[in-house]
Amino acid sequence: MTRPVIEFRGVGLTYPGPPPVTALHPCELSIAQGEYVTVVGPSGSGKSTFLNIAGLLDVPTAGTYLLDGIDTGALSDADRAGLRGRRIGFVFQSFHLLPHRSAMENVLLAMVYNGVARSDRRPRAREALLRVGLGHRLDALPTRLSGGERQRVAIARALVSRPSLLLCDEPTGNLDTATASSVLELLDQLHRDGMTILVITHDPEVAARGQRTIAIRDGVLTEQGVFTERADTPA
């Protein structure tokens, strides 16, 4: 049996007071390798807290978080940062690309602190950009790219370290409908290729792309639904 990529065992986070504020109540969650899971909830529901914990940006105050079977609570800050860099690829709403660096350079920079040998960086960056359909835009600056192309560069940057998890925060929030659809189709393809994907979204249409959806409201995480009718879901 394949171990989960993400496993929450009573994971929660409470900010100290006075008065203490519970941002995420203790919860159980398991996301298997190759799953596509979406997370929904209104503003202030706890989605950002969930994202920060799953992405190893915040440390829970309760429970145990296992990433690829590794107890993240037992790690030093440096080891947690190293694990995050190797195992998690982040995709954000606002792209976060360096405007005066080419698409290739933006992807290359993602490997500088991840222990990838210098000789391997350019071939891997090229491979990642080809994978997202940007082989013809390697030298283009972000200012010369469309919104959809910029998000594809951001996805290539997230993929280049060959992570266990692709963690996306509102990945279509800054895109028009047609462009958003093309980015979601790319995520579908990555999922078909075996990537584990976790998408935080407020959009029910984006949420429906996943195999299952988790809802968060007032810091309480619940399983909202399992989608089994999608023809393109891997067997």
Secondary structure, 3 states (H helix, E strand, C coil): CCCCCEEEEEEEEEECCCCCEEEEEEEEEEECCCCEEEEECCCCCCHHHHHHHHCCCCCCCEEEEEECCEEHHHCCHHHHHHHHHHHEEEEECCCCCCCCCCHHHHHHHCCCCCCCCHHHHHHHHHHHHHHCCCCCCCCCCHHHCCHHHHHHHHHHHHHCCCCCEEEEECCCCCCCHHHHHHHHHHHHHHHHCCCEEEEECCCHHHHCCCCEEEEEECCEEEEEEECCCCCCCCC
